[in-house]
Amino acid sequence: MTSEIKVEVTQEEIIRPSSPTPHHLRSSNLSVFDQLTPQVYVSALLFYPSNNDDSHSLAAERSKILKRSLSVVLTRFYPFAGTIQSKDVSICCNDRGAKFFEARVNCPMLQVFDKPDLGMLKQLHPNAIESVAGTGHLLLVQANFFECGGMAIVVNISHKLIDAYTLCKFINSWSAISLSSVSTDHVVPPVEFGAAASLFPPLEFLSSTRASVGFVKYNCITKRFLFDASKIATLKLKAASATVPNPTRVEVVSALIWKCAMEASRSNSGVIRPSFWCQFVNMRKILPQSPAENLLGNLVGYSVAKTEESEVEHDLGSLVFKLRRGVEELKEKYGNGISSEDVFQQFNELGKLIGKVDIDNYCLTSWCRFPFYEADFGWGKPSWLSNIPSTAELKNMISLVDVSDGIGIEARLTLKEEDMAMIESNEELLAYASLNPCVV
């Protein structure tokens, strides 16, 4: 199927802020969270179906609207139009600009929606994505126009500047400006960059090293699974227990994936090993609210849940309890604040944990509850959000995103090929999840 799609870039342009960045804002400091984040792009793909009045003549108009509103929003998110300074401690906000690509896709959008293929989705991204996101433009956008009149907007931003919270804030601010065509003061609240760095300053000794967490690359395969609303409701009932009577969507989906992944690993290795589940957590929900609530940039920690060799059987309720307790322990540890040294120590421990070969470790990143589906640029809200994680080729990575109803969950699992072969035929998993169904 991948060979049947052709994406032709028809225009490439540099979009700069609509007004120059003031001199006193020309340098924006990075926090220790940013400093420890790898230099890769974070990507979001937003698909907008054609309306009855759509035609190819609208493509040029929509592209014009996107570029104009992008220029305006960059005056608020001015570091996105800059460059990373040496030693990864600040952004030079020099109005270098963002790269904007316009492309034509030689098929209807429904062809991409028919059991979406990861390789096909990657073709919708700019070919200009540099291998290291700190060496080129920090923001890349591609507007893909399909034969049917639908479009897909692809946003790629250097992970050094953003986590999922900040990415969502940027996309929704941009779409609000595009939709309103009025002053940004009415649609985009003031944003402040560099505030996180004053609370969590970069560590000088890290500036001479590449200090981000190193993940393990294997011959891995990525597959998409869909948990619809009704199956999640049933799964919640099954996973409920006296200790956690009302588990969340993310908890029950995570517990089921973890359970099935452990079973696959045990079956293929022939041994029972300790298993760790590391969930990346939005620290704005953990740290004291007044300073952390609206901080932009990266503000991500992680919780840990684990099983021991002696635990031969695992039920969903007990795994949900372990996941819940892991987050509660994170809150207890850092609920009153966190220092830059604490942040480094936490990421250092994560790196050591991931590097161990005598245990099974899994890492989860969740975009659930971030309002990406509110991004209306003027032609309706997106029908599908897809993310190609920057960790797509890294072993034992799981990413979760909402589906358009806000209840169902789409999961992408990246596992060793032999483990994936077991997972995709696991009857318990398939009782609640569909393997790469069509997008509806």
Residue pairs with C-beta under 8 A, 6 or more apart in sequence:
1 111
1 114
1 115
1 117
1 120
2 117
2 119
2 120
2 123
4 107
4 111
5 105
5 106
5 107
5 111
5 112
5 120
5 123
6 105
6 106
6 107
7 103
7 104
7 105
7 106
7 123
7 124
7 144
8 103
8 104
8 106
9 101
9 102
9 103
9 126
9 127
9 142
10 102
10 103
10 104
11 63
11 101
11 102
12 99
12 100
12 101
12 102
12 128
13 67
13 99
13 100
13 101
13 102
14 96
14 97
14 98
14 99
14 100
14 137
15 67
15 70
15 71
15 74
15 81
15 97
15 98
15 99
15 100
15 141
16 71
16 74
16 81
16 95
16 96
16 97
16 98
17 71
17 74
17 75
17 78
17 81
17 95
17 97
18 71
18 72
18 74
18 75
19 75
20 95
21 75
21 78
21 81
21 93
21 94
21 95
25 78
25 93
25 193
26 92
26 93
26 94
27 85
27 90
27 91
27 92
27 93
28 78
28 79
28 82
28 90
28 91
28 93
28 193
28 194
28 197
29 89
29 90
29 91
29 194
29 197
29 198
29 201
29 202
30 88
30 89
30 90
30 91
30 160
30 197
30 202
30 297
31 196
31 197
31 199
31 200
31 201
31 202
31 297
31 298
31 299
31 340
32 200
32 201
32 202
32 203
32 206
32 340
32 343
32 344
33 196
33 200
33 283
33 297
33 298
33 299
33 300
33 343
34 88
34 160
34 161
34 196
34 197
34 202
34 297
34 298
35 88
35 89
35 202
35 203
35 206
35 207
35 211
36 206
36 211
36 212
36 213
36 343
36 344
36 347
37 159
37 160
37 163
37 212
37 298
37 300
38 159
38 212
38 213
38 390
39 84
39 88
39 132
39 133
39 134
39 158
39 159
39 160
39 212
40 132
40 133
40 158
40 159
40 390
41 129
41 133
41 140
41 156
41 157
41 158
41 159
41 390
42 156
42 157
42 158
42 159
42 162
42 163
42 164
42 167
42 387
42 390
43 125
43 154
43 155
43 156
43 387
43 388
43 390
44 154
44 155
44 167
44 171
44 372
44 385
44 386
44 387
45 121
45 124
45 152
45 153
45 154
45 385
45 386
45 387
45 388
46 152
46 153
46 154
46 155
46 171
46 372
46 375
46 382
46 384
46 385
47 109
47 112
47 113
47 150
47 151
47 152
47 382
47 383
47 384
47 385
47 386
47 439
48 150
48 151
48 152
48 153
48 377
48 379
48 380
48 382
48 383
49 109
49 148
49 150
49 380
49 383
50 109
50 146
50 148
50 149
50 150
51 149
51 379
51 380
54 148
54 149
54 150
55 149
56 145
56 149
58 149
59 102
59 145
59 151
62 143
62 145
62 151
62 377
62 378
62 379
63 102
63 143
63 145
65 178
65 377
65 378
66 100
66 141
66 143
66 153
66 178
66 377
67 100
68 178
69 174
69 175
69 177
69 178
69 181
69 377
70 98
70 100
70 141
70 174
72 177
72 184
73 170
73 173
73 174
73 177
73 184
73 188
74 80
74 81
74 97
74 98
75 184
76 173
76 184
76 188
76 190
76 191
77 170
77 173
77 191
77 193
78 93
78 95
78 193
79 91
79 93
79 138
79 161
79 193
80 98
80 138
80 139
80 157
80 161
80 170
81 93
81 94
81 95
81 96
81 97
81 98
81 138
81 139
82 91
82 92
82 93
82 94
82 95
82 96
82 138
83 91
83 92
83 94
83 96
83 138
84 90
84 91
84 92
84 134
84 138
84 158
84 160
85 91
85 92
87 207
87 208
88 134
88 160
88 202
88 206
88 207
89 202
89 207
91 138
91 161
91 193
96 137
97 137
98 137
98 138
98 139
98 140
98 141
99 126
99 128
99 136
99 137
99 139
99 140
99 141
100 141
100 142
100 143
101 126
101 128
101 140
101 141
101 142
101 143
102 142
102 143
102 145
103 124
103 142
103 143
103 144
103 145
104 144
104 145
105 112
105 124
105 144
105 145
105 146
105 147
105 152
106 147
107 146
107 147
108 146
108 147
108 148
108 150
109 146
109 148
109 150
109 152
110 148
112 120
112 121
112 124
112 146
112 152
113 384
113 438
113 439
113 440
114 438
115 436
115 437
115 438
116 224
116 386
116 436
116 439
118 222
118 224
118 388
118 392
121 386
121 388
122 388
124 142
124 144
124 152
124 154
125 142
125 154
125 156
125 388
126 140
126 141
126 142
126 154
126 156
128 136
128 137
128 140
129 136
129 140
129 156
130 136
133 156
133 158
133 159
133 160
134 158
134 160
138 157
138 158
138 160
138 161
139 155
139 156
139 157
139 158
140 154
140 155
140 156
140 157
141 153
141 154
141 155
141 156
142 153
142 154
143 151
143 152
143 153
143 154
144 151
144 152
144 153
144 154
145 151
146 152
151 379
153 377
155 167
155 170
155 171
157 167
157 170
159 298
159 390
160 298
161 297
161 298
162 170
162 296
162 297
162 298
163 282
163 297
163 298
163 299
163 300
164 282
164 365
164 367
164 370
165 282
165 284
165 299
165 370
166 296
166 297
166 298
168 367
168 370
168 371
168 372
169 191
169 296
171 372
171 375
172 371
172 372
172 374
172 375
173 187
173 188
173 191
174 375
174 377
175 374
175 375
175 376
175 377
176 187
176 188
177 184
177 187
177 188
178 377
178 378
179 187
179 376
179 377
179 378
180 186
180 187
191 296
192 294
192 296
193 296
193 297
195 295
195 296
196 295
196 296
196 297
196 298
196 299
197 297
199 291
199 292
199 295
200 338
200 339
200 340
200 343
201 340
202 340
203 340
203 341
203 344
206 344
211 344
211 347
212 347
213 347
213 350
213 351
213 354
214 351
214 354
214 355
215 354
215 363
215 391
215 394
215 395
215 397
216 354
216 355
216 394
216 395
216 396
217 393
217 394
217 395
218 395
218 416
219 416
219 417
220 393
220 394
220 395
220 414
220 415
220 416
220 417
220 420
221 414
221 415
221 416
221 417
221 420
222 392
222 393
222 412
222 413
222 414
223 412
223 413
223 420
223 423
223 424
223 435
223 436
224 410
224 411
224 412
224 435
224 436
225 410
225 411
225 412
225 413
225 429
225 433
225 434
225 435
225 436
226 403
226 408
226 409
226 410
226 411
226 433
226 434
226 436
226 437
227 235
227 253
227 408
227 409
227 410
227 411
227 432
227 433
228 403
228 408
228 434
229 405
229 407
229 408
231 431
231 432
231 433
232 249
232 252
232 253
232 407
232 408
232 409
232 432
234 432
235 252
235 253
235 256
235 316
235 432
236 246
236 247
236 249
236 252
238 252
238 316
239 247
239 251
239 252
239 255
239 256
239 316
239 317
239 319
239 320
240 246
240 247
240 317
241 317
241 318
241 320
241 321
243 317
243 321
243 324
244 251
244 317
244 320
244 321
244 324
247 255
247 320
247 324
249 368
249 407
249 409
250 366
250 368
250 400
250 409
251 320
251 323
251 324
252 316
252 320
253 400
253 409
253 411
254 277
254 279
254 323
254 364
254 398
254 400
255 316
255 319
255 320
255 323
256 316
256 428
256 429
256 432
256 433
257 362
257 398
257 411
257 413
257 429
258 275
258 277
258 319
258 323
258 362
259 314
259 316
259 319
259 428
260 422
260 423
260 426
260 428
260 429
261 360
261 362
261 396
261 413
261 415
261 419
261 423
262 275
262 307
262 314
262 360
263 422
263 426
264 415
264 418
264 419
264 420
264 422
264 423
264 426
265 273
265 275
265 360
265 419
266 272
266 273
267 422
268 416
268 418
268 419
268 422
272 309
272 312
273 309
273 358
273 359
273 360
274 306
274 307
274 308
274 309
274 358
274 359
274 360
275 306
275 307
275 359
275 360
275 361
275 362
276 304
276 305
276 306
276 353
276 359
276 360
276 361
276 362
277 304
277 305
277 306
277 322
277 323
277 326
277 361
277 362
277 364
278 302
278 303
278 304
278 350
278 353
278 354
278 361
278 362
278 363
278 364
279 302
279 303
279 304
279 305
279 323
279 326
279 327
279 363
279 364
279 365
279 366
280 300
280 301
280 302
280 363
280 364
280 365
280 366
281 300
281 301
281 302
281 303
281 327
281 330
282 299
282 300
283 292
283 299
283 300
283 301
283 334
283 338
284 292
284 293
284 294
284 295
284 299
286 301
286 330
286 331
286 334
286 335
287 299
287 334
287 335
287 337
287 338
288 335
288 336
288 337
292 299
301 330
301 334
301 338
301 343
301 346
302 330
302 346
302 350
302 363
303 323
303 326
303 327
303 329
303 330
304 326
304 329
304 353
305 319
305 322
305 323
305 325
305 326
306 322
307 314
307 319
307 322
334 342
353 359
353 361
354 361
354 363
360 396
361 396
362 396
362 397
362 398
363 391
363 396
363 397
363 398
364 398
364 399
364 400
365 389
365 391
365 397
365 398
365 399
365 400
366 399
366 400
366 401
367 385
367 387
367 399
367 400
367 401
367 402
368 400
368 401
368 402
368 409
369 402
370 402
372 382
372 385
372 401
372 402
373 381
373 382
373 385
373 402
373 404
373 406
374 381
375 381
375 382
381 404
382 404
383 404
383 439
384 403
384 404
384 439
385 401
385 402
385 404
386 401
386 410
387 399
387 401
387 412
389 397
389 399
389 412
389 414
391 397
391 399
391 414
392 412
392 414
393 414
394 414
395 414
395 415
395 416
396 414
396 415
396 416
397 413
397 414
398 411
398 412
398 413
398 414
399 411
399 412
400 409
400 410
400 411
401 409
401 410
402 408
402 409
402 410
403 409
403 410
411 433
413 420
413 423
415 423
423 429
424 435
